[in-house]
């Protein structure tokens, strides 16, 4: 069984549309904005990469 996010690279897929909506909401949140100010390389990375890093770090923190 494949992961639908990895398997689906089409920008017209429903998963892609959902991801774009989530990116927008997350990037407008106060937590993301605060996290982004703390990042030293944030200006060099795309919003997609930043949101993925933010989510990864947030989930790692919550796992502890």
C-alpha positions in Angstrom: 0.0 0.0 0.0 1.4 3.4 -1.0 1.2 6.6 0.9 -1.3 8.8 -1.1 0.6 12.0 -0.4 3.8 10.6 -1.8 2.1 8.7 -4.7 0.1 11.7 -5.8 2.2 14.4 -7.3 -0.5 15.9 -9.4 -1.3 19.5 -8.5 -4.9 18.9 -9.5 -5.4 16.1 -7.0 -7.8 16.5 -4.0 -4.9 15.8 -1.7 -2.9 18.7 -3.1 -5.9 21.1 -2.7 -6.3 20.0 0.9 -2.5 20.5 1.5 -2.6 24.0 0.1 -5.5 24.9 2.3 -3.7 23.5 5.4 -0.5 25.3 4.4 -2.5 28.6 4.3 -4.2 28.1 7.6 -1.0 27.0 9.4 1.1 29.8 7.9 -1.3 32.3 9.2 -1.3 30.9 12.8 0.4 32.7 15.6 2.4 29.6 16.5 3.8 29.4 13.0 4.6 33.1 12.8 6.4 32.9 16.2 8.4 29.8 15.1 9.2 31.4 11.7 10.8 34.4 13.4 13.1 32.1 15.4 14.4 30.4 12.2 17.6 31.5 10.7 17.2 30.0 7.3 13.4 30.7 6.9 13.9 33.4 4.3 15.6 30.9 1.9 13.0 28.2 2.0 9.6 27.9 0.3 6.4 28.0 2.3 5.9 24.3 1.7 9.2 23.5 3.2 8.7 25.8 6.2 5.3 24.4 7.0 6.6 20.8 6.8 9.5 21.7 9.1 7.2 23.4 11.5 4.8 20.5 11.6 7.7 18.0 12.0 9.2 20.0 14.9 5.9 20.5 16.6 5.0 16.8 16.4 8.5 15.9 17.8 7.9 18.3 20.7 4.5 16.9 21.4 5.8 13.3 21.3 8.0 14.0 24.4 
